[in-house]
Amino acid sequence: MKRRQFIKIAAISVASTTLPMHYLETAIHSDVILKPNSMITPNDQFYVLQIGEPSHLKAEQWRLAITGLVEKPGTILSYEEITGMKSVETMRTLKCIGDPIGTEQMSNAMWTGVPLRNILKKAGVKDEPKMVVFRCADGYHTAIPIADAMREETLIAYKMNGEPLPLEHGFPVRLLNPGHYGTKNPKWIVNIELAETHVGYWEKHGWDAIANIKLATMIGTPGEDLAIKAGTTYTISGAAFDGGHHQGIQSVEVSVDGGDTWEEVEIWTSDSPLAWSLWKYTWQVPQKAGRIEIYARAIANDGLIQSETGFDAEPVGAVGYHTVVVEVIERA
């Protein structure tokens, strides 16, 4: 069975959050519509994907067990102990490996958590382990290399946009594994095991064990088959992301003539390479009616240009230009 057949998509709702204003830039006070319209995705709009129903765990009863190749096997930490450790706050984008090119399963939030390596040190890491395995309350399991686990940027997160993790996003804790698709960012973690090898849930179904995010940009506006009046101006907008593998986004280009020519767009807000960059482009719509293909591509800071040749998501994540077709209509 294909991965997409397993996925349950749901909406979530949480209390409002308080964030710095420069992360909440938006176009709502003008006649220009941008999508995304803010660096931060509100919790109730953040994409949700999982293998089944979310696991209802109570913080006071939940425990995190650290087992396997550690000096102190059976180390158990409570929610209070983890949230009492020195924390970091960081902006991160999450993206689904199973999405076709340009779909909306990519969102960005401000997260609070503890470096995973600080948690592992409480159990004492031996020299032998090659993988860190995560087992979750919903039955999901996956693993990441020990080198990735020991990166400063790899976090056990317990807050999202200033609030405790919503149920659908992994309360009490989830992993934030920078540069990797959502398959490697498990939720509802109850056990961390250090091991020599492990074959994860989606790897058993043929999906990539590394799951590195690919350089890509998506077009948020216009939507597919939108009718736009000839001779007007229209703002094309979207988001670009490289997962931090290529030092972040240098620029984004748009083509409105099938890729014959490209125009550099404005990146109107960004953060670190581990978060998306939002862009916009003011398009002078042609006077002649007809169907037009709009392309978008990203260029990374290391010089990599997003590939035109596309292929479907399975098994390593989709690549290729996002293309939106619009209908230019004559003005009445």
Wavefront OBJ file of the C-alpha trace (Angstrom):
o trace
v 0.000 0.000 0.000
v 1.285 3.458 -0.902
v 2.123 5.987 1.796
v -0.582 8.447 0.774
v -3.217 5.781 1.475
v -2.125 5.697 5.105
v -2.184 9.427 5.677
v -4.890 11.089 7.696
v -5.183 14.825 7.179
v -6.852 16.815 9.926
v -7.293 20.394 11.074
v -6.261 21.570 14.523
v -7.232 24.477 16.744
v -5.275 26.086 19.562
v -5.239 29.319 21.499
v -3.799 32.442 19.939
v -0.067 33.045 20.276
v 2.162 36.043 20.927
v 5.138 36.377 18.595
v 7.509 39.157 17.493
v 5.869 41.399 14.916
v 8.604 40.890 12.317
v 7.532 37.239 12.152
v 3.919 38.213 11.578
v 4.312 40.377 8.485
v 1.180 40.101 6.410
v -0.567 41.677 3.476
v -4.056 41.715 4.964
v -4.180 45.522 5.085
v -3.735 45.947 1.337
v -5.499 44.716 -1.760
v -2.602 42.333 -2.460
v -3.187 38.729 -1.422
v -0.091 36.720 -0.564
v 0.061 33.004 0.177
v 1.629 32.295 2.621
v 0.892 35.746 4.065
v 3.005 35.356 7.222
v 6.340 33.817 8.134
v 4.561 31.910 10.916
v 1.885 29.344 10.130
v -0.775 29.509 12.861
v -1.236 26.248 14.736
v -4.754 25.802 13.359
v -3.426 26.033 9.779
v -0.248 23.950 10.145
v -0.430 20.783 8.073
v -1.167 17.492 9.873
v -0.129 14.048 8.630
v 0.079 10.789 10.573
v -0.449 7.044 10.219
v -3.602 6.946 12.343
v -5.383 8.730 15.142
v -3.354 11.094 17.358
v -2.330 9.694 20.722
v -3.916 11.314 23.780
v -1.169 11.492 26.398
v -1.267 13.292 29.735
v 1.861 15.208 30.714
v 1.737 14.103 34.346
v 1.622 10.414 33.386
v 3.873 10.459 30.313
v 7.493 9.269 30.607
v 10.358 9.172 28.103
v 12.492 6.037 28.379
v 16.045 5.998 27.000
v 17.277 2.489 26.284
v 19.754 0.489 24.206
v 23.460 1.215 23.902
v 23.741 3.720 26.741
v 25.724 3.785 29.974
v 22.538 3.972 32.056
v 19.899 1.884 30.263
v 16.387 2.445 31.463
v 16.877 6.159 32.080
v 13.419 7.673 32.420
v 12.583 11.366 32.151
v 9.320 13.119 32.988
v 7.717 15.992 31.116
v 8.599 18.289 33.998
v 12.251 17.255 33.855
v 12.508 17.883 30.110
v 10.718 21.229 30.179
v 12.916 22.230 33.120
v 16.109 21.803 31.081
v 17.774 24.747 29.344
v 15.663 25.410 26.269
v 16.125 26.999 22.870
v 13.594 28.756 20.622
v 13.959 28.420 16.876
v 12.005 28.796 13.669
v 11.688 25.630 11.576
v 9.814 24.559 8.460
v 8.370 21.052 8.169
v 7.563 19.452 4.811
v 5.926 16.165 3.828
v 7.918 13.659 1.737
v 4.782 12.268 0.093
v 3.458 15.439 -1.501
v 3.446 16.073 -5.239
v 5.232 19.193 -6.466
v 3.811 22.437 -5.128
v 1.142 21.187 -2.743
v 0.573 22.773 0.632
v 1.993 20.191 3.035
v 4.728 22.594 4.122
v 4.402 24.920 7.118
v 6.602 27.004 9.396
v 6.472 27.611 13.156
v 8.424 28.894 16.124
v 9.397 25.934 18.299
v 10.719 25.610 21.842
v 12.649 22.558 22.927
v 15.814 20.936 24.245
v 18.757 19.729 22.143
v 18.395 15.966 21.766
v 22.066 15.474 22.589
v 21.529 16.991 26.042
v 18.803 14.442 26.720
v 20.949 11.559 25.461
v 23.835 12.645 27.680
v 21.668 11.967 30.725
v 21.778 8.277 29.802
v 25.431 8.262 28.709
v 26.046 7.487 25.025
v 28.336 4.525 24.291
v 30.683 4.365 21.290
v 28.840 1.539 19.510
v 25.475 3.010 18.432
v 25.068 4.147 14.843
v 21.377 5.019 15.009
v 18.952 6.707 17.378
v 15.532 5.049 17.239
v 12.281 6.797 18.158
v 9.199 4.822 19.136
v 5.907 6.627 19.381
v 2.606 6.123 21.186
v 0.690 5.680 17.915
v 2.890 2.762 16.809
v 5.102 4.811 14.518
v 8.869 4.292 14.640
v 11.852 5.671 12.766
v 15.581 6.270 13.247
v 18.213 8.875 12.456
v 22.026 8.545 12.356
v 23.809 9.242 15.644
v 25.698 12.096 13.953
v 22.404 13.835 13.151
v 21.117 13.223 16.660
v 24.159 14.932 18.185
v 23.778 18.125 16.125
v 23.030 21.223 18.154
v 20.032 21.962 15.906
v 18.301 18.600 16.520
v 15.648 19.192 19.159
v 13.074 17.486 21.304
v 10.326 20.115 21.029
v 7.520 20.691 23.518
v 6.134 24.078 22.423
v 4.824 25.325 19.082
v 4.258 29.036 18.464
v 4.478 29.729 22.182
v 1.959 27.082 23.250
v 2.376 23.473 24.442
v 2.391 21.176 21.414
v -1.148 20.675 20.136
v -2.394 17.107 20.269
v -2.070 16.584 16.508
v 1.521 17.855 16.556
v 2.841 15.376 19.070
v 2.118 16.432 22.642
v 3.987 16.012 24.961
v 7.153 15.980 22.772
v 8.233 15.482 19.172
v 11.519 15.449 17.267
v 12.719 18.327 15.101
v 15.326 16.837 12.784
v 16.520 19.707 10.549
v 16.826 19.152 6.819
v 14.653 16.041 6.713
v 11.060 15.430 5.652
v 8.313 14.848 8.209
v 8.896 11.086 8.247
v 12.042 11.829 10.262
v 10.326 14.228 12.683
v 8.230 11.789 14.774
v 5.498 12.787 17.232
v 4.239 11.382 20.574
v 7.668 9.944 21.406
v 7.719 7.517 24.349
v 11.034 5.716 23.836
v 14.456 6.650 22.471
v 16.763 3.699 21.820
v 20.394 3.811 20.742
v 21.061 0.924 18.384
v 23.356 -0.316 15.618
v 20.623 -0.508 12.989
v 16.905 -0.011 12.511
v 14.395 -0.151 9.651
v 11.647 2.395 10.188
v 7.917 2.297 9.493
v 7.983 4.030 6.095
v 11.278 2.435 5.063
v 9.512 -0.929 5.327
v 7.045 0.444 2.779
v 9.813 1.417 0.360
v 10.396 5.057 1.314
v 13.819 6.663 1.594
v 15.663 6.093 4.880
v 17.504 9.443 4.692
v 14.618 11.679 3.558
v 16.633 14.819 2.798
v 14.477 17.794 1.814
v 14.922 18.861 -1.817
v 15.392 22.437 -3.003
v 11.974 23.664 -4.130
v 9.543 26.547 -4.316
v 5.754 26.502 -4.375
v 3.327 28.971 -5.919
v 0.647 30.013 -3.438
v -1.079 32.607 -5.625
v -2.574 32.304 -8.135
v -4.344 29.009 -7.697
v -4.796 26.548 -10.541
v -7.194 27.621 -13.322
v -7.822 31.047 -11.817
v -9.346 33.585 -14.217
v -7.336 36.848 -14.329
v -8.376 39.932 -16.285
v -6.135 40.931 -19.196
v -4.057 44.081 -18.874
v -4.187 44.200 -15.063
v -1.455 43.647 -12.496
v -1.458 40.542 -10.335
v 0.816 39.500 -7.465
v 2.269 36.000 -7.809
v 3.532 34.699 -4.463
v 4.819 31.616 -2.710
v 7.446 30.013 -0.482
v 10.879 28.504 -1.140
v 12.864 26.099 1.040
v 16.054 24.027 0.789
v 16.055 22.335 4.197
v 19.348 24.026 4.986
v 21.279 21.687 2.695
v 22.444 24.465 0.348
v 22.909 27.354 2.804
v 19.411 28.680 2.288
v 17.576 30.512 -0.497
v 19.512 33.098 -2.491
v 16.767 34.020 -4.957
v 13.548 32.892 -6.606
v 12.581 33.325 -10.262
v 9.233 33.206 -12.027
v 8.463 32.526 -15.687
v 5.174 33.441 -17.337
v 6.126 32.248 -20.850
v 6.696 28.548 -20.345
v 10.288 28.879 -19.153
v 11.657 30.889 -22.091
v 12.498 33.849 -19.848
v 12.771 34.272 -16.077
v 12.288 37.243 -13.756
v 13.794 37.486 -10.286
v 11.170 38.068 -7.602
v 11.245 39.866 -4.250
v 11.942 37.745 -1.170
v 9.881 39.775 1.266
v 10.682 37.884 4.476
v 13.007 35.097 5.621
v 14.790 33.732 8.676
v 17.489 31.036 8.813
v 18.145 28.350 6.166
v 16.059 26.000 8.337
v 12.935 28.093 7.668
v 11.187 28.946 4.428
v 11.612 32.190 2.489
v 8.481 33.988 1.277
v 8.474 35.731 -2.095
v 6.244 37.831 -4.354
v 6.278 39.141 -7.923
v 4.128 41.854 -9.525
v 3.020 40.493 -12.904
v 1.792 42.702 -15.704
v -0.899 40.470 -17.160
v -0.840 40.451 -20.984
v -3.549 42.171 -22.996
v -4.333 39.049 -24.981
v -6.689 36.428 -23.552
v -5.571 32.813 -23.282
v -4.111 30.154 -21.008
v -0.710 30.860 -19.417
v 1.614 28.548 -17.533
v 3.402 30.116 -14.569
v 6.620 28.446 -13.388
v 8.676 29.112 -10.259
v 12.174 27.953 -9.335
v 14.572 28.566 -6.457
v 18.312 29.229 -6.447
v 20.266 28.347 -3.314
v 23.107 30.274 -1.712
v 25.613 27.626 -2.801
v 24.625 28.232 -6.451
v 22.352 25.201 -6.936
v 19.457 25.944 -9.299
v 16.270 24.001 -8.754
v 15.886 21.220 -11.286
v 13.285 21.497 -14.046
v 12.981 17.733 -14.503
v 10.361 16.497 -12.094
v 9.396 13.141 -10.670
v 6.750 11.995 -8.244
v 7.333 11.947 -4.515
v 7.885 8.225 -3.958
v 10.367 7.242 -2.618
v 12.626 10.277 -1.979
v 10.409 13.387 -2.285
v 9.153 15.225 -5.372
v 11.291 17.617 -7.407
v 10.695 19.869 -10.424
v 9.169 23.252 -11.145
v 5.808 24.022 -9.634
v 3.531 24.985 -12.531
v 0.195 26.782 -12.270
v -2.057 27.315 -15.292
v -4.279 30.419 -15.324
v -6.846 31.742 -17.749
v -6.372 35.335 -18.896
v -9.776 36.738 -19.839
v -10.742 39.943 -21.608
v -11.918 42.799 -19.442
v -15.604 43.584 -19.668
l 1 2 3 4 5 6 7 8 9 10 11 12 13 14 15 16 17 18 19 20 21 22 23 24 25 26 27 28 29 30 31 32 33 34 35 36 37 38 39 40 41 42 43 44 45 46 47 48 49 50 51 52 53 54 55 56 57 58 59 60 61 62 63 64 65 66 67 68 69 70 71 72 73 74 75 76 77 78 79 80 81 82 83 84 85 86 87 88 89 90 91 92 93 94 95 96 97 98 99 100 101 102 103 104 105 106 107 108 109 110 111 112 113 114 115 116 117 118 119 120 121 122 123 124 125 126 127 128 129 130 131 132 133 134 135 136 137 138 139 140 141 142 143 144 145 146 147 148 149 150 151 152 153 154 155 156 157 158 159 160 161 162 163 164 165 166 167 168 169 170 171 172 173 174 175 176 177 178 179 180 181 182 183 184 185 186 187 188 189 190 191 192 193 194 195 196 197 198 199 200 201 202 203 204 205 206 207 208 209 210 211 212 213 214 215 216 217 218 219 220 221 222 223 224 225 226 227 228 229 230 231 232 233 234 235 236 237 238 239 240 241 242 243 244 245 246 247 248 249 250 251 252 253 254 255 256 257 258 259 260 261 262 263 264 265 266 267 268 269 270 271 272 273 274 275 276 277 278 279 280 281 282 283 284 285 286 287 288 289 290 291 292 293 294 295 296 297 298 299 300 301 302 303 304 305 306 307 308 309 310 311 312 313 314 315 316 317 318 319 320 321 322 323 324 325 326 327 328 329 330 331 332
